[in-house]
Amino acid sequence: MQRTFRPIFIGGALALLALLTGCATLPPGAQKDPRDPFERFNRTIYNANDVLARKVALPIGHGYQAVTPAFVRRGIANVFQNARLPDIMINDLLQAKFMALGKATARLLLNTTVGIGGLLDPATQLGLPKADNDFGRTLGTWGAGPGPFLMLPLLGPSDVRDAMGKIPDAFANPQNYIGNKAWFYGVYTLNFLNTTTETLIPTYRLLDEQHAFDPYGFARNAFLQRREFLIHGDSGTGVDQEELDLQKSIQDDPGAAPPAQQPPPQK
């Protein structure tokens, strides 16, 4: 399992680099958000992540889209979605969401067998929609507060509760139990390409379309409000519907967006 935590070590190195290079300043007129006591440091991590995304990940993702047929990319995305189902099922059980657990179990069995190991998605066609869950939500359901907002190196927006939740989620990830090194790194490369095209490209397209004065603040608020909604629902907590729609469109159907255009150059 030592491979499981290599991304954490890499993220820690980037965080140390951010510390050494200093913390970002707040934009003019920005108000201090009590949910974000580490804002200057978080903004530095956000800026580093943004440069890596625009200069490295997005160009690679666009290249992957250009040379890989859509049906192949869809099959790869289905396999990774199917591989996440055991983690989703565990957290459904821990949250006593037995109906969701039953649907996730049926999805896993159907897509793994009829869907040829997850390449196809017959479960959705039979009325078993895609779902998501994670240990951060489990902690929130159990009553744990989110804690301060954190911008994680490479991983993006989080909070203390969700950052802690990523550790048991990593143990539930079947990729981390691949013994053969060639297969291990091959699967992680495919996962990187899939995440870039299924999540990163649609996220940056939508963020760029917002023309936000403060992209960091917009991303932070969208993340915190979306997580609050996922755990507690719309219980009068002041959830902004526009930001919820942004997060929901990213999570629920990233592949349905129109073909991506190259993002504008970093200013």
C-alpha positions in Angstrom: 0.0 0.0 0.0 3.0 2.4 0.1 2.1 3.4 -3.5 -1.2 4.7 -2.2 0.3 7.7 -0.6 2.8 8.8 -3.3 0.4 11.5 -4.4 0.2 12.7 -0.8 4.0 13.0 -0.7 4.0 14.8 -4.1 1.3 17.2 -2.8 3.3 17.8 0.4 6.4 18.7 -1.7 4.3 21.2 -3.7 2.9 22.6 -0.5 6.4 23.1 0.8 7.4 24.8 -2.4 4.5 27.1 -2.0 5.6 28.0 1.5 9.1 28.7 0.2 7.8 31.0 -2.6 5.6 33.0 -0.3 1.8 33.4 0.0 -0.5 35.0 -2.4 -2.2 38.3 -1.6 -5.9 38.9 -1.5 -7.6 40.7 -4.4 -8.5 44.4 -3.7 -11.6 44.7 -1.6 -11.8 41.0 -0.7 -13.5 40.3 2.6 -12.0 37.7 5.0 -14.0 34.5 5.0 -14.2 32.9 8.4 -14.4 29.5 6.8 -11.0 30.1 5.2 -8.5 31.1 7.9 -5.5 29.9 5.7 -6.7 31.9 2.7 -3.3 33.4 1.7 -1.7 30.0 1.7 -4.7 28.4 0.0 -4.5 31.0 -2.8 -0.9 30.2 -3.3 -1.7 26.5 -3.7 -4.6 27.4 -6.0 -2.3 29.5 -8.2 0.2 26.6 -8.4 -2.6 24.1 -9.2 -3.9 26.5 -11.9 -0.5 26.8 -13.6 -0.1 23.0 -13.6 -3.6 22.5 -14.9 -3.4 25.1 -17.7 0.2 24.4 -18.7 0.4 20.6 -18.3 -2.9 18.7 -17.6 -5.2 20.6 -19.9 -3.0 20.4 -23.0 -2.4 16.7 -22.3 -6.2 16.2 -21.9 -7.0 18.0 -25.2 -4.4 15.8 -26.9 -6.0 12.7 -25.5 -9.4 13.9 -26.7 -7.9 14.6 -30.2 -6.4 11.1 -30.7 -8.8 8.9 -28.8 -12.3 8.1 -30.2 -15.2 9.2 -28.0 -16.5 5.7 -27.6 -13.1 4.5 -26.3 -13.0 7.4 -23.8 -16.5 6.6 -22.7 -15.6 3.0 -22.1 -12.6 3.9 -20.0 -14.6 6.4 -18.0 -17.2 3.7 -17.4 -14.6 1.3 -16.1 -13.2 3.8 -13.6 -16.8 4.7 -12.5 -17.5 1.0 -12.0 -14.3 0.6 -10.0 -15.4 3.3 -7.6 -18.7 1.5 -6.7 -17.3 -0.6 -3.8 -16.2 2.6 -2.1 -19.6 4.2 -2.7 -21.3 1.1 -1.4 -19.2 1.1 1.8 -20.1 4.7 2.5 -23.8 4.2 1.6 -23.8 1.4 4.3 -22.0 3.6 6.9 -24.6 6.3 6.3 -27.5 3.9 6.5 -28.6 4.7 2.9 -29.9 1.3 2.2 -31.8 2.1 -0.9 -28.8 3.8 -2.4 -26.7 0.8 -1.3 -29.0 -1.6 -3.1 -28.9 0.5 -6.4 -25.1 0.7 -6.2 -24.8 -3.0 -5.7 -27.2 -3.7 -8.6 -25.1 -1.3 -10.8 -21.9 -3.1 -9.8 -23.2 -6.5 -10.6 -24.9 -5.6 -13.8 -22.1 -3.4 -15.3 -19.4 -5.9 -14.2 -21.2 -8.9 -15.9 -23.4 -7.7 -18.7 -21.3 -4.5 -19.1 -18.1 -6.5 -19.7 -16.2 -5.4 -16.6 -17.7 -1.9 -16.7 -16.9 -1.0 -20.3 -20.6 -0.6 -21.0 -23.2 0.9 -18.7 -26.5 -1.1 -19.1 -27.4 -0.2 -15.5 -28.2 3.4 -16.5 -30.4 2.3 -19.4 -32.3 0.1 -16.9 -33.1 3.0 -14.6 -30.1 2.6 -12.1 -28.5 6.1 -12.3 -25.0 6.9 -11.5 -24.3 7.8 -7.9 -21.5 9.1 -5.8 -20.4 9.0 -2.2 -17.2 9.2 -0.1 -16.0 9.0 3.4 -16.0 12.8 3.8 -19.7 12.7 3.5 -19.8 9.8 6.0 -18.0 11.9 8.5 -20.4 14.8 7.9 -23.4 12.5 8.3 -21.9 11.3 11.6 -21.8 14.9 12.8 -18.2 15.9 12.1 -17.9 19.6 11.1 -16.0 20.6 7.9 -13.3 22.5 9.6 -11.3 25.1 7.8 -11.3 25.2 4.0 -8.1 23.7 2.4 -6.8 24.0 -1.2 -4.9 20.7 -1.6 -1.9 20.5 -4.0 -3.0 18.6 -7.1 -6.3 17.6 -5.6 -8.0 21.0 -5.5 -10.7 22.3 -3.1 -11.3 20.5 0.2 -11.7 21.0 3.9 -10.2 19.3 6.9 -13.0 16.7 7.1 -12.8 15.8 3.4 -9.0 15.7 3.4 -9.2 13.2 6.3 -11.8 11.2 4.4 -9.6 10.8 1.4 -7.4 8.4 3.4 -10.0 5.6 3.9 -11.3 6.3 0.3 -7.7 5.5 -0.9 -7.8 2.2 0.9 -11.1 1.3 -0.8 -9.6 2.2 -4.3 -8.9 -1.1 -6.1 -6.2 0.6 -8.2 -4.0 0.7 -5.1 -3.9 -3.1 -4.9 -2.4 -3.7 -8.3 0.9 -5.6 -7.7 2.4 -5.5 -11.1 4.3 -2.1 -11.5 3.7 -1.9 -15.3 -0.1 -2.4 -14.8 -0.1 -0.1 -11.8 1.4 2.9 -13.6 -0.5 2.1 -16.7 -3.8 2.2 -14.8 -2.8 5.5 -13.1 -1.9 7.1 -16.4 -5.3 6.1 -17.8 -6.9 7.5 -14.6 -5.1 10.8 -15.0 -6.2 11.1 -18.7 -9.8 10.1 -17.8 -9.9 12.6 -14.8 -8.5 15.4 -17.0 -11.1 14.9 -19.8 -14.1 14.0 -17.6 -13.6 16.5 -14.8 -10.8 19.0 -15.3 -11.6 20.2 -18.8 -15.3 20.7 -18.1 -14.5 22.4 -14.8 -12.2 24.9 -16.4 -14.6 25.5 -19.2 -17.4 26.3 -16.8 -15.2 28.4 -14.6 -13.9 30.4 -17.5 -17.5 31.0 -18.7 -18.4 32.5 -15.3 -15.9 35.4 -15.8 -15.6 35.6 -12.1 -13.7 38.5 -10.6 -12.1 36.2 -8.1 -12.0 32.6 -9.5 -10.5 31.3 -6.2 -13.3 32.7 -4.2 -15.9 31.4 -6.6 -14.3 27.9 -6.6 -14.1 27.9 -2.8 -17.8 28.9 -2.3 -19.0 26.5 -4.9 -17.2 23.6 -3.3 -18.3 24.4 0.3 -21.9 25.0 -0.6 -22.1 21.9 -2.8 -20.6 19.7 0.0 -23.0 21.2 2.5 -25.9 20.4 0.2 -24.7 16.8 -0.4 -24.5 16.1 3.4 -27.4 18.1 4.8 -29.6 19.0 1.8 -31.1 22.4 1.3 -31.9 23.2 5.0 -31.9 26.9 4.8 -28.1 27.3 4.8 -28.1 29.9 2.1 -26.9 27.8 -0.8 -26.4 29.8 -3.9 -28.2 28.0 -6.8 -25.9 29.2 -9.5 -22.9 27.8 -7.8 -24.8 24.6 -7.0 -25.6 24.3 -10.7 -21.9 24.7 -11.6 -20.9 21.9 -9.2 -23.8 19.6 -10.2 -23.1 20.0 -13.9 -19.4 19.1 -13.3 -20.2 16.1 -11.1 -23.3 14.6 -12.8 -22.6 14.8 -16.5 -19.1 16.0 -17.4 -19.1 14.1 -20.7 -22.3 15.8 -22.0 -20.6 19.2 -22.4 -19.8 20.3 -26.0 -16.3 19.8 -27.3 -13.8 21.8 -25.3 -12.0 24.8 -26.7 -8.4 25.6 -25.6 -8.6 27.8 -22.5 -7.2 31.4 -22.7 -3.5 31.8 -21.9 -2.6 32.5 -18.3 -2.4 36.1 -17.6 
